[in-house]
Amino acid sequence: PDAVINFAAESHVDRSIEMPAPFMKTNFLGVGILLNLSLEFKIKKFLQISTDEIYGSILRGSFKETSPLTPSNPYAASKAAADGLVMSYYRTFNFPWNSSGP
């Protein structure tokens, strides 16, 4: 394959508050596994599906990609951590990626 598109996620905010561990396992550790396999198989592009939840709450206006990350629940934190991990693979291994939010 030429690309990996990662849609896999635990995504229910209320459940992440009740039981955060599965969210970290799927949303962060799962991304790490996909990234390592992508490097091993020389995948040319990795698309990480993100969420606006990584930016926290906003009173008015809209978020930009340059807005600070202020996750306010375990789900959002796990997705922000995953996005950071993907970016670290770009910086460390020059691994091509994109992120897509809502």
Secondary structure by P-SEA (a helix, b strand, c coil): ccbbbbccccccaaaaaacaaaaaacaaaaaaaaaaaaaaacccbbbbbbcccccccccccccccccccccccaaaaaaaaaaaaaaaaaaacccccccccc
